[in-house]
Structures are given as structure tokens and as C-alpha cells.
Amino acid sequence: MLCVPLYDMYDDVSNLSWGFTTTLVENSVLIALALGLVYGGVWLARLDWDPEYKRSVVKWNLGVAAGIAALYALVIGLQLWAMGSLKPWILALDGVLFGSVAAFAVGTYSARNERVNDELARSREEYRTLTDDVLDTSEVATFILDSAFNVVWTNQATADYFGLDREAILGHDKRELVEEQIAGRFAEPERFRERVTATYDDNTYTEQFECHMLESEDTDERWLEHWSQPIENGLYEGGRIEHYSDITAIKERERELDLRERKLRELYDIISDPSMTFNDKAERLVDIGRELFDAEYGSFACIDQESGEYTVEAVHADDADIEAGDVIPLGQTHCERTVLTERTLQFETRPFDVEEKDYGTDAGFETYVGTPVYENNNIYGTLCFLDREESDPFDDWQLTMVELMGNWMGYELNRKHLLEERQQRLREQEAKLAEFVDTVDNYAIFTLDTEGLVTSWNAGAEQIKGYSKSEIVGEHFSVFYPEENVEADLPEELLTEAAETGQATHEGWRVRKDGSRFWANVTIAARYEDGEHVGYTKVVEDRTEQRERERTLEHERERLEFMNRIIRHNILNGLNVVGARTRYLDGEDVTAGEADDHLETVIHRVEDMTAVIDTMRTFMDAVLEEADHETEPVSLREALNRKVTLARDTYDDAVFETDDLPDPDVEVRADELVGEVFENVLSNAVVHNDADTPRVDVWTTETTHQATVDAETGEVVPAWRESAVDGNETEERPAIAVHIADDGPGIPDDQKEQILEKGVSELSEPGNGFGLYLVKEMMAAYSGAVDVRDSEMGGTEFELVFLQA
């Protein structure tokens, strides 16, 4: 644009011979405008604007200039085409027209900008109103931080809560603000500092926690809830907004609820504690009441209205020379009104018509709450709490607590007096019982302390257990138990059960002073005095003879039932067969050959029944007349070989193998039925075997066996008489074990003990009548043992242990 006036000056001077001054004046305006445009470009370049705004100015400048140039080119072109010459005044007016159009566009643009600025001003005013008039009055203290975590705005609540100068902290680093002016105001400054500054290190999450602000010169004590989150968009994107809500009222309510719960729990713990006396509990309740009302003075007192005496039973007071047992004139107490009105009374400020009462101290009280305590529907006394300063109004729950404590005291007084009367009766009864116990001689009755040491001993205990009183008192009662019971902690377990449930019972072996055992029925009961566990009472009954009679009767019943089954299944079935065959023989159409068959069957059945009867007679001699039954030396090898040979002949499809049999001269304690024992076990190994070719292995081993012997004679005692003889001893005797194993399906573990009981044998099959029951009974008659286990072949192994003769 500067080139245009410069060219015009050159043309005027060179072609028109104008003076330089004249042409300079003519073009001065254009030169000034062009220089102004140059200056504007330099000024624009030096502005601290973003490049996009500078480019916008340049675009507008070049665009408008190009537009006007294009319009002039169009007008000039049209004039030259139409007229062949130019009209300068028309061109000048066209410039005015083009300027008017440009001015209209600029004016419109300016008006729109003014409108936008007005809208912006109005928005700013609304925002100012929101922040200054609304948010600034909010009770939630708010910090707005920019992306560098500098404070850009706060409200008045921040100044109120934290004692900060709002204007002074604007632009201040929030980290430094926390460190220097805020964190130290809290009960846990380090925790507060760590929680807040951690959000600046990782500004990606929402934080929320409670913090306790302590009272200071410029701030009140309060509880605040911190809540903050990152600012994700807008002017302060990347910054953070923090709110601090005052939750003091909520915390005070929670604290009040916690106090109620704690006081109720303390109240329950005290009144339910059996180890505390009534006086101890009353002392503790007075303490609870004083804390509940923040009172200087608390007492529980007995009141005698006739004598006008107020007798202190439990008291706690600040700066007051008064203690339990002191007697105060009732007229010096506010409790006089409580007794007269017979209801709970309270005042936070002493009414004008109520005189000062000093309760025997040096000054009167302004605050009072008291409740009457009843015993048997009569006023016993009062529970009261007082303070010399006026108090805030009491809550209903505080008054309820006082009434609960007063009601419990009344109940406890009733119970205490009833308990005293009952204890007196119990002492009288115990004296009578002790006199009676000392004369009882068929029961051992004695007492133990809490550790299990004997503290008393009656005549029955001395007779049953063999200890005199001087020998046993002070000893631990575990001396009455067999060693295996002591190792298993049975005595301590019984004491623990008695202490926890009140009583423990047990039946089992006990040991006398001389080491002999007896079967005892024992009851241990816990003893209490005044609610305190002081020991145990133990009652012992010697049931050895009764137990042996019961076991003998049960054994006899089982044997008789077994014999009955043998008679019904084996002999009766045989007789039925014989009867049926003889009826055939009696028929008219029976041929000689048929008669021979029937007769042969009858003979075989009679022979079988005869063998069963002979065997039963021997069995009865052994087990039904056990007291006189005697065993004899029997060659074990001979008896085994005979029955194994019989089994091979009987079961053609089975394989019987023998190994390690004893020498022929090795003899064991048995009798003529020992072969029946082997036969039944061998038969059982094949009959219950599901293999195509059952296999049975028989071998013997040398071992020992614990045999019960008579202490005086040394003779072996049969198993069924072991518990019937006092002074029995056990000895390890040499023995031979016969092992009979098969490869059958085996016997489940839970059935191994039952397999030897009656009813397991298949008694319905002739010739197999006694079965394993006979095995068990006869091994007991021989003072031996029988055991059933899994065999290495996968089936079952029977081990029969015989004492060597």
C-alpha cells in the first residue's frame, strides 16, 4: 500500500513537473495510512497473543484488501470496456460505496461483539452472584485449585473453619498452605497431611475422610468431612476441588449414642458379674452415674424416715470428706423430697423454693437427680447425683439409666436378703448333711477344692477306696484313676465339665489304695458359695458286683438265645426232614429203591443231629458250666492237619495250603472242641469266597498274649471271669497264633467286630450251626484271643491266639 503514493509522487515530479512539496502534500494522507498499516503489523507481531489470533487479524486484513481491490478492478475494467476511458470522480464515489459496505460489515461485526461482551458481562455478574452471594455463604468450606494446585478461589467458610485470610492465600501453593497453616490445627496432623497431599501426587481419584479439628484462638473445635475430586474440564482442568463439611453435630450424636451404648454395656457387665458383691456393684454404679451426669457427687444411701437418718453405703465425691458408713441428717439432703414424693426428681438449676443442701459437705449443690430404691415395696433409700454448678438439661435416656440402676438395686437388695436367708437354711442343711454323710459307708462322698485336691472324706470313701482321711486329704483326686486315664487327662476333663455345666458323670475303672481296680459310678458336682466357685462334691458308688452280674446275665442270655437258634435251625430242621422221609416210608406206593434213599437220608440226618448234640454238649460244658470247665494240652499241629484234610475233602474246588506249622509236640490250652473252631473258620473262608477256585492259607507264628491270672494261685482266668475276681493280675504268657487267610471279597472295617457276634453265622445250613459265634466263645474259654483283619491276598485273615500249655 505504501508503493501507491510513492509511485504517484514519482510520476508527478518526473512527468508533470510538480514540485516535490506539492506532490508530498497531495499524498501525505495515503503515506500516513500506509505507514500506520506497517506499524500495525509490527505491533501485532510483538503482541503476546497465541498465533491463531494473530493469523486471524492477518486473514481479515488481506481478505478485505483483496476484496476491495477486486471490486475496483471490476469497476475499472467495466469503464474501460464501455467507455474506453476512466471517470475519476466515479472511482472516488465507488471507493465511498466500497467503504460504506466494509463499514457496514465492520459495524455489524462490532455490534455482535458488543452483544457478546454484554452477554459475557451478564454471565460474569451471574457467576459473581453465585460465588459471592451463594457459594460464599455456604457452610461447606471450598477450595478450588488450578493444575499447579495453587488456590484460585475459596469461600468464607474456609476462613471461618481454618482461620485463613482469603485474599492472602489466593495464588498460594496448597501444599505449603497445608504444611504451614492447616495440618497443625487437627488432632492427627500427620494423617491429615498425608491424606490431602497424596491427592496432589496422584490427582486421579476421589478422596473422602473425616478429620477432627482442635479448638484454637481463632477457630472452634469441630469435626470436618473432607471430600475432593479432580477437575476434568473447564478453565481449571487438571486442578482439584476440595470441600470440608461440618459434621460436628453428627459426631456429637454418634458420641452420645456411643456413650449410651457403653454405659448400658458397663451397666450390664456389672450387674451380671457373679464374682462381685452387691457393695462392689453399688460402688461401680455410682461411678457410672457420676460420669453419665458429669457430677461432682454421687451416692447410694439407706434412709430411715423415722429417725431422719441418711446412711451412706456407697459414695464418690470430689473435694468432699465423706465416706461409706457416714450418717447425715436427712434434712441436709435433697433426697428428702425424693423419699416424700416417692418418684425420680431432678433439676438442672435449683428452684427458688428449694433450699441449699450440703450433704454433710462444705457447700450446697445446684444440680440434682435422684431416684428412690425400693425393697419389698418399701423405700430402702436413694441413688442420687449432684453438682455445685448449674447443668444443661438432662436427656430422657440419662434419667432412664438412673431409674434402671435404682430398680436393679432394689431387685438386688431383695435377692440379697432372700439369698442370705437361703444360705442360712443351706448352712443348717449342710450341717445335717455333713453329719449324715459321715455315717454313710456304702458310698464314697468327699469334696475337692477348685484344683482337684481332696478336702473332706467320709467313712464310705475310706471303705471303698482304702485310704484313711489323714492319708488322702490334700492329695489330688487323680490317684483314684488308672494310669491310662490320667495320661488321657480324664480327671481334668471331668472337673472342667462339672465347672462349665454344673455336673459331670462317668462310669469306669477306678483304683484302690492297694492297686486293685473296681468298677465305679461317679458324679462330680460343682460347689458355689456366695456365687463364687469353691470346689466340687464327688459321689462314688462301687458297682463292680452289679456290673459283673449284669454282664454275666447278658452273656448267658446271648448264649441261651444262640442255643435256641441252634436247636431251632439245625436240630429242628433235621427232625422235620426225618419226619418227612419216614412219612414217605409209611406210604403204600414206595418202592424198595425209594425206601433205601429215604432211609439213607434219615440215617444221615440222625447222624448229623447226633454230632450236633454231642458238640452242643461239649460246648455247654465249656461255656454254660464255665466255672468248672477245665482246658487240657492239645497238639496244635495234629488238630490243624485233621481239620485241613477234612476241608480239602469237603470242598473239592478250593485250594488249602499249610506252612510253618508247629512241631507235633507243641501243645496249647484247649479241649476237644478246638477242631470245631478250626473247622468253622476254614469253612467260613470258602463259603463266603466268590473266587472260582478259592484259596486258603494256614500258618502259625510264635507270639505272646496278655493273660489274666489269679493273684494268689497264678492260674489263668477265663476271659468271662476276668472282672469278677478281685486282685487279678495280667502276665505276658507265651502263645501260638494260628493264621487262616483267604482271597475272598474281604470284610468291611465297620463289620469286622460284628462278624464274631451271634446271628452272623448261617445257622440255617445243616452242619454249619455254630459258626463264628462258637469260635469267639471257645477262644474266650481258652483264655485266648481272636482277631479279624485284611489279608495280604485281598481277602480276610483270622488270627487265633492260643496260650501254650
Secondary structure, 3 states (H helix, E strand, C coil): CCHHHHHHHHHHHHCCCCCHHHHHHHHHHHHHHHHHHHHHHHHHHHCCCCHHHHHHHHHHHHHHHHHHHHHHHHHHHHHHHHCCCCCHHHHHHHHHHHHHHHHHHHHHHHHHHHHHHHHHHHHHHHHHHHHHHHHHHCCCEEEEECCCCEEEEECHHHHHHHCCCHHHHCCCEHHHHHHHHHHHHECCHHHHHHHHHHHHHCCCCCEEEEEEECCCCCCCCEEEEEEEEECCCCCCCCCEEEEEEECHHHHHHHHHHHHHHHHHHHHHHHHCCCCCCHHHHHHHHHHHHHHHHCCCEEEEEEEECCCCEEEEEEEEECCCCCCCCCEEEHHHCCHHHHHHHCCCEEECCCCCCCCCCCCCCCCCCCEEEEEEEEECCEEEEEEEEEECCCCCCCCHHHHHHHHHHHHHHHHHHHHHHHHHHHHHHHHHHHHHHHHHHHHCCCCEEEEECCCCEECCCCHHHHHHHCCCHHHHCCCEHHHHCCHHHHHCCHHHHHHHHHHHHCEEEEEEEEECCCCCEEEEEEEEEEEEECCEEEEEEEEEEECHHHHHHHHHHHHHHHHHHHHHHHHHHHHHHHHHHHHHHHHHHCCCCCCHHHHHHHHHHHHHHHHHHHHHHHHHHHHHHHHHCHHHCCCEEEEHHHHHHHHHHHHHHHCCCCEEEEECCCCCCCEEEECCCHHHHHHHHHHHHHHCCCCCCCEEEEEEEEEEEEEEECCCCCCECCHHHHHHCCCCEEEEEEEEEEEEEECCCCCCHHHCCHHHCCCCCCCCCCCCCCHHHHHHHHHHHCCCEEEEEECCCCCEEEEEEEEEC
